[in-house]
């Protein structure tokens, strides 16, 4: 999926679709707000606890609203 399409999913708060669209590896995005980051992280936590074969790990720089998401195949 193209970067602009991924940002469209972020702007529309489609966290599950956004996370599932990421390929295995590391991805960095700037989010619109801290609450959006928290909401996306909560969705990732839920997916991780379901053990669907992929796990999502977050590294957040709050003052920049920058998030690095690491996707790992399990």
N, CA, C and O atoms as a printed pandas DataFrame, in Angstrom:
     atom_number atom_name residue_name chain_id  residue_number  x_coord  y_coord  z_coord
0              1         N          UNK        A               1    0.844   -1.177    0.000
1              2        CA          UNK        A               1    0.000    0.000    0.000
2              3         C          UNK        A               1    0.891    1.244    0.000
3              4         O          UNK        A               1    1.924    1.266    0.669
4              5         N          UNK        A               2    0.505    2.252   -0.730
5              6        CA          UNK        A               2    1.259    3.497   -0.836
6              7         C          UNK        A               2    1.204    4.285    0.478
7              8         O          UNK        A               2    0.259    4.145    1.255
8              9         N          UNK        A               3    2.216    5.105    0.714
9             10        CA          UNK        A               3    2.291    5.896    1.943
10            11         C          UNK        A               3    1.077    6.804    2.104
11            12         O          UNK        A               3    0.530    6.909    3.201
12            13         N          UNK        A               4    0.651    7.458    1.030
13            14        CA          UNK        A               4   -0.501    8.357    1.146
14            15         C          UNK        A               4   -1.780    7.592    1.497
15            16         O          UNK        A               4   -2.661    8.135    2.164
16            17         N          UNK        A               5   -1.887    6.354    1.059
17            18        CA          UNK        A               5   -3.053    5.534    1.410
18            19         C          UNK        A               5   -3.011    5.172    2.898
19            20         O          UNK        A               5   -4.043    5.151    3.569
20            21         N          UNK        A               6   -1.813    4.888    3.401
21            22        CA          UNK        A               6   -1.668    4.579    4.830
22            23         C          UNK        A               6   -2.022    5.797    5.671
23            24         O          UNK        A               6   -2.687    5.669    6.699
24            25         N          UNK        A               7   -1.580    6.985    5.243
25            26        CA          UNK        A               7   -1.939    8.206    5.974
26            27         C          UNK        A               7   -3.442    8.464    5.908
27            28         O          UNK        A               7   -4.016    9.009    6.851
28            29         N          UNK        A               8   -4.080    8.082    4.817
29            30        CA          UNK        A               8   -5.541    8.195    4.731
30            31         C          UNK        A               8   -6.220    7.336    5.780
31            32         O          UNK        A               8   -7.204    7.756    6.389
32            33         N          UNK        A               9   -5.696    6.125    5.998
33            34        CA          UNK        A               9   -6.248    5.247    7.041
34            35         C          UNK        A               9   -6.026    5.849    8.428
35            36         O          UNK        A               9   -6.890    5.742    9.298
36            37         N          UNK        A              10   -4.866    6.481    8.635
37            38        CA          UNK        A              10   -4.602    7.147    9.924
38            39         C          UNK        A              10   -5.591    8.288   10.124
39            40         O          UNK        A              10   -6.195    8.403   11.190
40            41         N          UNK        A              11   -5.761    9.122    9.121
41            42        CA          UNK        A              11   -6.668   10.272    9.243
42            43         C          UNK        A              11   -8.112    9.846    9.480
43            44         O          UNK        A              11   -8.872   10.543   10.152
44            45         N          UNK        A              12   -8.483    8.692    8.921
45            46        CA          UNK        A              12   -9.849    8.184    9.114
46            47         C          UNK        A              12   -9.971    7.257   10.322
47            48         O          UNK        A              12  -11.027    6.673   10.566
48            49         N          UNK        A              13   -8.872    7.129   11.077
49            50        CA          UNK        A              13   -8.846    6.328   12.312
50            51         C          UNK        A              13   -9.247    4.868   12.081
51            52         O          UNK        A              13   -9.919    4.263   12.916
52            53         N          UNK        A              14   -8.838    4.318   10.964
53            54        CA          UNK        A              14   -9.111    2.914   10.636
54            55         C          UNK        A              14   -7.896    2.094   11.067
55            56         O          UNK        A              14   -7.121    1.610   10.243
56            57         N          UNK        A              15   -7.757    1.955   12.389
57            58        CA          UNK        A              15   -6.546    1.379   12.968
58            59         C          UNK        A              15   -6.298   -0.061   12.553
59            60         O          UNK        A              15   -5.168   -0.419   12.222
60            61         N          UNK        A              16   -7.319   -0.885   12.565
61            62        CA          UNK        A              16   -7.129   -2.294   12.194
62            63         C          UNK        A              16   -6.690   -2.403   10.736
63            64         O          UNK        A              16   -5.751   -3.135   10.424
64            65         N          UNK        A              17   -7.355   -1.688    9.853
65            66        CA          UNK        A              17   -6.978   -1.703    8.437
66            67         C          UNK        A              17   -5.558   -1.172    8.251
67            68         O          UNK        A              17   -4.775   -1.724    7.478
68            69         N          UNK        A              18   -5.240   -0.100    8.964
69            70        CA          UNK        A              18   -3.904    0.492    8.885
70            71         C          UNK        A              18   -2.840   -0.516    9.301
71            72         O          UNK        A              18   -1.878   -0.745    8.568
72            73         N          UNK        A              19   -3.009   -1.118   10.474
73            74        CA          UNK        A              19   -2.007   -2.051   10.988
74            75         C          UNK        A              19   -1.858   -3.276   10.085
75            76         O          UNK        A              19   -0.741   -3.719    9.818
76            77         N          UNK        A              20   -2.960   -3.814    9.622
77            78        CA          UNK        A              20   -2.900   -5.006    8.776
78            79         C          UNK        A              20   -2.303   -4.711    7.399
79            80         O          UNK        A              20   -1.867   -5.627    6.702
80            81         N          UNK        A              21   -2.281   -3.432    7.005
81            82        CA          UNK        A              21   -1.705   -3.044    5.717
82            83         C          UNK        A              21   -0.184   -2.921    5.767
83            84         O          UNK        A              21    0.471   -2.868    4.726
84            85         N          UNK        A              22    0.372   -2.876    6.964
85            86        CA          UNK        A              22    1.821   -2.723    7.095
86            87         C          UNK        A              22    2.520   -4.049    6.837
87            88         O          UNK        A              22    2.075   -5.097    7.303
88            89         N          UNK        A              23    3.606   -3.994    6.099
89            90        CA          UNK        A              23    4.401   -5.189    5.851
90            91         C          UNK        A              23    5.325   -5.423    7.041
91            92         O          UNK        A              23    5.568   -4.516    7.837
92            93         N          UNK        A              24    5.835   -6.640    7.154
93            94        CA          UNK        A              24    6.786   -6.958    8.208
94            95         C          UNK        A              24    7.979   -6.011    8.068
95            96         O          UNK        A              24    8.489   -5.799    6.968
96            97         N          UNK        A              25    8.412   -5.448    9.187
97            98        CA          UNK        A              25    9.526   -4.499    9.184
98            99         C          UNK        A              25    9.201   -3.282   10.019
99           100         O          UNK        A              25    8.278   -3.293   10.834
100          101         N          UNK        A              26    9.975   -2.229    9.804
101          102        CA          UNK        A              26    9.847   -1.009   10.596
102          103         C          UNK        A              26    9.259    0.107    9.749
103          104         O          UNK        A              26    9.655    0.299    8.600
104          105         N          UNK        A              27    8.311    0.845   10.322
105          106        CA          UNK        A              27    7.612    1.915    9.607
106          107         C          UNK        A              27    7.486    3.116   10.534
107          108         O          UNK        A              27    7.165    2.959   11.712
108          109         N          UNK        A              28    7.737    4.319   10.012
109          110        CA          UNK        A              28    7.634    5.528   10.821
110          111         C          UNK        A              28    6.578    6.447   10.222
111          112         O          UNK        A              28    6.552    6.698    9.018
112          113         N          UNK        A              29    5.698    6.946   11.109
113          114        CA          UNK        A              29    4.609    7.838   10.705
114          115         C          UNK        A              29    4.488    8.973   11.705
115          116         O          UNK        A              29    4.866    8.837   12.869
116          117         N          UNK        A              30    3.958   10.091   11.239
117          118        CA          UNK        A              30    3.582   11.187   12.123
118          119         C          UNK        A              30    2.066   11.166   12.238
119          120         O          UNK        A              30    1.360   11.208   11.230
120          121         N          UNK        A              31    1.567   11.100   13.470
121          122        CA          UNK        A              31    0.134   11.022   13.723
122          123         C          UNK        A              31   -0.426   12.417   13.996
123          124         O          UNK        A              31    0.317   13.314   14.394
124          125         N          UNK        A              32   -1.735   12.608   13.785
125          126        CA          UNK        A              32   -2.348   13.921   14.024
126          127         C          UNK        A              32   -2.363   14.315   15.507
127          128         O          UNK        A              32   -2.272   15.500   15.828
128          129         N          UNK        A              33   -2.477   13.330   16.415
129          130        CA          UNK        A              33   -2.609   13.667   17.830
130          131         C          UNK        A              33   -2.141   12.513   18.714
131          132         O          UNK        A              33   -2.029   11.375   18.259
132          133         N          UNK        A              34   -1.871   12.818   19.966
133          134        CA          UNK        A              34   -1.502   11.795   20.946
134          135         C          UNK        A              34   -2.667   10.821   21.184
135          136         O          UNK        A              34   -2.437    9.614   21.252
136          137         N          UNK        A              35   -3.912   11.311   21.313
137          138        CA          UNK        A              35   -5.022   10.354   21.462
138          139         C          UNK        A              35   -5.125    9.367   20.297
139          140         O          UNK        A              35   -5.504    8.213   20.499
140          141         N          UNK        A              36   -4.792    9.808   19.086
141          142        CA          UNK        A              36   -4.798    8.893   17.941
142          143         C          UNK        A              36   -3.727    7.821   18.105
143          144         O          UNK        A              36   -3.957    6.655   17.783
144          145         N          UNK        A              37   -2.565    8.209   18.602
145          146        CA          UNK        A              37   -1.496    7.236   18.842
146          147         C          UNK        A              37   -1.963    6.210   19.875
147          148         O          UNK        A              37   -1.789    5.007   19.683
148          149         N          UNK        A              38   -2.550    6.687   20.958
149          150        CA          UNK        A              38   -3.013    5.786   22.017
150          151         C          UNK        A              38   -4.086    4.830   21.500
151          152         O          UNK        A              38   -4.096    3.652   21.857
152          153         N          UNK        A              39   -4.968    5.328   20.677
153          154        CA          UNK        A              39   -6.037    4.492   20.120
154          155         C          UNK        A              39   -5.464    3.416   19.197
155          156         O          UNK        A              39   -5.882    2.260   19.249
156          157         N          UNK        A              40   -4.514    3.801   18.361
157          158        CA          UNK        A              40   -3.879    2.838   17.462
158          159         C          UNK        A              40   -3.112    1.790   18.266
159          160         O          UNK        A              40   -3.157    0.603   17.942
160          161         N          UNK        A              41   -2.409    2.225   19.312
161          162        CA          UNK        A              41   -1.665    1.285   20.162
162          163         C          UNK        A              41   -2.612    0.299   20.842
163          164         O          UNK        A              41   -2.295   -0.884   20.967
164          165         N          UNK        A              42   -3.773    0.783   21.280
165          166        CA          UNK        A              42   -4.753   -0.100   21.925
166          167         C          UNK        A              42   -5.251   -1.154   20.944
167          168         O          UNK        A              42   -5.426   -2.315   21.314
168          169         N          UNK        A              43   -5.477   -0.757   19.704
169          170        CA          UNK        A              43   -5.897   -1.705   18.676
170          171         C          UNK        A              43   -4.802   -2.733   18.428
171          172         O          UNK        A              43   -5.082   -3.924   18.292
172          173         N          UNK        A              44   -3.554   -2.272   18.369
173          174        CA          UNK        A              44   -2.424   -3.189   18.158
174          175         C          UNK        A              44   -2.302   -4.165   19.321
175          176         O          UNK        A              44   -2.040   -5.349   19.112
176          177         N          UNK        A              45   -2.489   -3.679   20.537
177          178        CA          UNK        A              45   -2.426   -4.546   21.718
178          179         C          UNK        A              45   -3.488   -5.648   21.615
179          180         O          UNK        A              45   -3.222   -6.809   21.927
180          181         N          UNK        A              46   -4.681   -5.272   21.179
181          182        CA          UNK        A              46   -5.761   -6.243   21.024
182          183         C          UNK        A              46   -5.399   -7.295   19.966
183          184         O          UNK        A              46   -5.607   -8.490   20.174
184          185         N          UNK        A              47   -4.858   -6.840   18.836
185          186        CA          UNK        A              47   -4.441   -7.772   17.780
186          187         C          UNK        A              47   -3.330   -8.683   18.301
187          188         O          UNK        A              47   -3.349   -9.891   18.064
188          189         N          UNK        A              48   -2.353   -8.095   19.019
189          190        CA          UNK        A              48   -1.257   -8.896   19.570
190          191         C          UNK        A              48   -1.771   -9.981   20.510
191          192         O          UNK        A              48   -1.269  -11.104   20.490
192          193         N          UNK        A              49   -2.759   -9.660   21.325
193          194        CA          UNK        A              49   -3.266  -10.631   22.299
194          195         C          UNK        A              49   -4.070  -11.747   21.640
195          196         O          UNK        A              49   -4.280  -12.801   22.241
196          197         N          UNK        A              50   -4.524  -11.517   20.399
197          198        CA          UNK        A              50   -5.254  -12.558   19.669
198          199         C          UNK        A              50   -4.316  -13.543   18.977
199          200         O          UNK        A              50   -4.764  -14.561   18.450
200          201         N          UNK        A              51   -3.020  -13.245   18.978
201          202        CA          UNK        A              51   -2.003  -14.118   18.371
202          203         C          UNK        A              51   -2.384  -14.525   16.942
203          204         O          UNK        A              51   -2.579  -15.702   16.640
204          205         N          UNK        A              52   -2.481  -13.515   16.081
205          206        CA          UNK        A              52   -2.907  -13.725   14.696
206          207         C          UNK        A              52   -1.761  -14.043   13.745
207          208         O          UNK        A              52   -1.979  -14.170   12.540
208          209         N          UNK        A              53   -0.540  -14.174   14.268
209          210        CA          UNK        A              53    0.599  -14.454   13.410
210          211         C          UNK        A              53    1.467  -13.246   13.143
211          212         O          UNK        A              53    2.526  -13.358   12.526
212          213         N          UNK        A              54    1.019  -12.085   13.607
213          214        CA          UNK        A              54    1.797  -10.850   13.488
214          215         C          UNK        A              54    1.727  -10.117   14.810
215          216         O          UNK        A              54    0.720  -10.189   15.514
216          217         N          UNK        A              55    2.789   -9.414   15.148
217          218        CA          UNK        A              55    2.798   -8.606   16.364
218          219         C          UNK        A              55    3.287   -7.206   16.014
219          220         O          UNK        A              55    4.108   -7.029   15.115
220          221         N          UNK        A              56    2.774   -6.223   16.734
221          222        CA          UNK        A              56    3.077   -4.821   16.483
222          223         C          UNK        A              56    3.716   -4.217   17.731
223          224         O          UNK        A              56    3.184   -4.343   18.834
224          225         N          UNK        A              57    4.862   -3.560   17.547
225          226        CA          UNK        A              57    5.581   -2.915   18.636
226          227         C          UNK        A              57    5.765   -1.442   18.294
227          228         O          UNK        A              57    6.104   -1.092   17.164
228          229         N          UNK        A              58    5.536   -0.584   19.284
229          230        CA          UNK        A              58    5.544    0.858   19.067
230          231         C          UNK        A              58    6.688    1.539   19.795
231          232         O          UNK        A              58    7.019    1.187   20.927
232          233         N          UNK        A              59    7.287    2.519   19.133
233          234        CA          UNK        A              59    8.233    3.434   19.752
234          235         C          UNK        A              59    7.700    4.827   19.441
235          236         O          UNK        A              59    7.618    5.216   18.275
236          237         N          UNK        A              60    7.337    5.583   20.481
237          238        CA          UNK        A              60    6.652    6.854   20.291
238          239         C          UNK        A              60    7.517    8.017   20.782
239          240         O          UNK        A              60    8.089    7.962   21.871
240          241         N          UNK        A              61    7.603    9.066   19.967
241          242        CA          UNK        A              61    8.204   10.336   20.375
242          243         C          UNK        A              61    7.040   11.320   20.471
243          244         O          UNK        A              61    6.608   11.893   19.471
244          245         N          UNK        A              62    6.535   11.507   21.718
245          246        CA          UNK        A              62    5.288   12.267   21.898
246          247         C          UNK        A              62    5.367   13.701   21.410
247          248         O          UNK        A              62    4.437   14.168   20.753
248          249         N          UNK        A              63    6.472   14.434   21.715
249          250        CA          UNK        A              63    6.495   15.845   21.315
250          251         C          UNK        A              63    6.462   16.039   19.813
251          252         O          UNK        A              63    6.048   17.095   19.334
252          253         N          UNK        A              64    6.891   15.034   19.064
253          254        CA          UNK        A              64    6.840   15.117   17.598
254          255         C          UNK        A              64    5.650   14.357   17.014
255          256         O          UNK        A              64    5.391   14.425   15.812
256          257         N          UNK        A              65    4.919   13.622   17.882
257          258        CA          UNK        A              65    3.805   12.763   17.448
258          259         C          UNK        A              65    4.277   11.762   16.399
259          260         O          UNK        A              65    3.531   11.370   15.502
260          261         N          UNK        A              66    5.541   11.360   16.540
261          262        CA          UNK        A              66    6.163   10.425   15.603
262          263         C          UNK        A              66    6.130    9.023   16.203
263          264         O          UNK        A              66    6.465    8.825   17.371
264          265         N          UNK        A              67    5.724    8.065   15.391
265          266        CA          UNK        A              67    5.581    6.681   15.844
266          267         C          UNK        A              67    6.351    5.772   14.898
267          268         O          UNK        A              67    6.188    5.839   13.680
268          269         N          UNK        A              68    7.189    4.924   15.477
269          270        CA          UNK        A              68    7.832    3.874   14.706
270          271         C          UNK        A              68    7.180    2.567   15.109
271          272         O          UNK        A              68    7.215    2.172   16.275
272          273         N          UNK        A              69    6.589    1.905   14.138
273          274        CA          UNK        A              69    5.888    0.637   14.368
274          275         C          UNK        A              69    6.731   -0.464   13.758
275          276         O          UNK        A              69    7.077   -0.419   12.577
276          277         N          UNK        A              70    7.058   -1.456   14.578
277          278        CA          UNK        A              70    7.782   -2.624   14.098
278          279         C          UNK        A              70    6.797   -3.771   14.006
279          280         O          UNK        A              70    6.157   -4.133   14.992
280          281         N          UNK        A              71    6.680   -4.341   12.813
281          282        CA          UNK        A              71    5.778   -5.471   12.563
282          283         C          UNK        A              71    6.629   -6.733   12.492
283          284         O          UNK        A              71    7.587   -6.817   11.723
284          285         N          UNK        A              72    6.254   -7.716   13.318
285          286        CA          UNK        A              72    7.008   -8.966   13.391
286          287         C          UNK        A              72    6.083  -10.134   13.061
287          288         O          UNK        A              72    4.982  -10.234   13.603
288          289         N          UNK        A              73    6.531  -11.011   12.176
289          290        CA          UNK        A              73    5.773  -12.245   11.888
290          291         C          UNK        A              73    6.069  -13.238   12.997
291          292         O          UNK        A              73    7.215  -13.391   13.420
292          293         N          UNK        A              74    5.025  -13.913   13.463
293          294        CA          UNK        A              74    5.209  -14.892   14.556
294          295         C          UNK        A              74    4.820  -16.258   14.116
295          296         O          UNK        A              74    4.906  -17.206   14.897
